[in-house]
Amino acid sequence: MSEYFESIEELIHDSDFIMDRHVDYKEFSSSEGMLRGQLVFLGGYVLEFMEYLCSGKERLKYRFNFSDMKGNLVFRYNNAAHHKDIHSYPHHKHVPDGVEPSV
């Protein structure tokens, strides 16, 4: 798990587009952990995110919420168990006009 966290931290650190950041990493075991945080990009765009992970499996739970400088939703991806009518269930994308399948 620590290798994944280190790779994320390196990507954030190396980005020329991130103006501010706050990220918390929690390692519950060598194979299970969570990261959550907020990145502020040039232009005032904000990404708030959370991933609950287990090595060797897909993300057990995630959400990525991207908004503009006024706080308006651009998109949000998550795998909350709702929107059962979406063919990519439970994975889906929220946009200002509704919900779409995750691609």
C-alpha positions as CSV (number, residue, x, y, z in Angstrom):
1,M,0.0,0.0,0.0
2,S,2.8,2.4,0.8
3,E,4.2,2.1,-2.7
4,Y,0.8,3.2,-4.1
5,F,0.7,6.2,-1.7
6,E,4.3,7.1,-2.7
7,S,3.4,7.1,-6.4
8,I,0.4,9.3,-5.8
9,E,2.4,11.7,-3.7
10,E,5.1,11.9,-6.5
11,L,2.5,12.6,-9.2
12,I,1.0,15.4,-7.1
13,H,4.4,16.8,-6.2
14,D,5.6,16.8,-9.9
15,S,2.5,18.5,-11.3
16,D,2.8,22.1,-12.5
17,F,-0.9,22.5,-12.4
18,I,-1.6,22.0,-8.7
19,M,-1.5,25.2,-6.7
20,D,-2.5,23.8,-3.3
21,R,-3.1,20.3,-1.8
22,H,-4.1,18.5,1.3
23,V,-3.9,14.7,1.3
24,D,-4.2,12.2,4.1
25,Y,-2.9,8.7,3.7
26,K,-4.0,5.9,6.1
27,E,-2.4,2.5,5.9
28,F,-4.5,-0.1,7.8
29,S,-2.3,-2.9,6.8
30,S,0.3,-3.7,4.1
31,S,-2.6,-4.4,1.7
32,E,-5.3,-2.1,2.8
33,G,-5.5,1.7,3.0
34,M,-7.3,4.9,2.3
35,L,-6.4,8.2,0.9
36,R,-8.5,11.4,0.8
37,G,-7.8,14.9,0.1
38,Q,-8.3,18.1,-2.0
39,L,-6.2,19.5,-4.8
40,V,-6.6,23.0,-6.1
41,F,-5.6,23.5,-9.7
42,L,-4.7,26.6,-11.7
43,G,-7.8,28.5,-12.5
44,G,-9.4,27.6,-9.2
45,Y,-10.7,24.1,-10.1
46,V,-10.9,21.8,-7.1
47,L,-10.7,18.0,-7.0
48,E,-11.9,16.4,-3.8
49,F,-11.2,12.6,-3.6
50,M,-11.3,9.5,-1.5
51,E,-10.1,6.0,-2.3
52,Y,-10.5,3.0,-0.1
53,L,-8.2,0.3,-1.5
54,C,-7.2,-3.3,-1.0
55,S,-4.1,-4.6,-2.9
56,G,-4.9,-7.0,-5.7
57,K,-8.6,-5.9,-5.9
58,E,-10.2,-2.9,-7.5
59,R,-11.0,0.1,-5.4
60,L,-13.5,-1.0,-2.8
61,K,-14.9,2.5,-2.5
62,Y,-14.1,5.8,-4.3
63,R,-15.3,9.2,-5.2
64,F,-13.7,12.0,-7.3
65,N,-15.5,15.3,-7.2
66,F,-14.3,18.0,-9.6
67,S,-15.8,21.5,-9.4
68,D,-15.1,24.9,-10.9
69,M,-13.9,28.0,-9.1
70,K,-17.4,28.9,-8.0
71,G,-18.0,25.4,-6.5
72,N,-20.2,24.2,-9.4
73,L,-20.0,20.5,-10.2
74,V,-18.1,19.7,-13.4
75,F,-18.3,15.9,-12.7
76,R,-18.2,13.3,-9.9
77,Y,-17.2,9.7,-10.3
78,N,-18.1,7.2,-7.6
79,N,-19.2,3.6,-7.0
80,A,-21.9,4.2,-4.4
81,A,-24.5,1.4,-4.8
82,H,-27.3,3.4,-6.3
83,H,-28.3,4.1,-9.9
84,K,-28.8,0.4,-10.6
85,D,-30.2,1.3,-14.1
86,I,-26.8,2.4,-15.3
87,H,-25.0,-0.4,-17.3
88,S,-21.7,0.3,-15.5
89,Y,-23.3,-0.1,-12.1
90,P,-22.1,0.5,-9.4
91,H,-19.6,2.8,-11.2
92,H,-21.1,6.0,-12.5
93,K,-20.5,9.6,-13.3
94,H,-22.6,12.6,-12.1
95,V,-22.7,15.6,-14.4
96,P,-24.7,18.8,-14.0
97,D,-27.5,17.4,-16.2
98,G,-27.8,14.0,-14.4
99,V,-26.0,10.6,-14.2
100,E,-24.1,8.7,-16.9
101,P,-22.3,5.4,-17.1
102,S,-18.7,5.4,-16.1
103,V,-16.4,4.8,-19.0
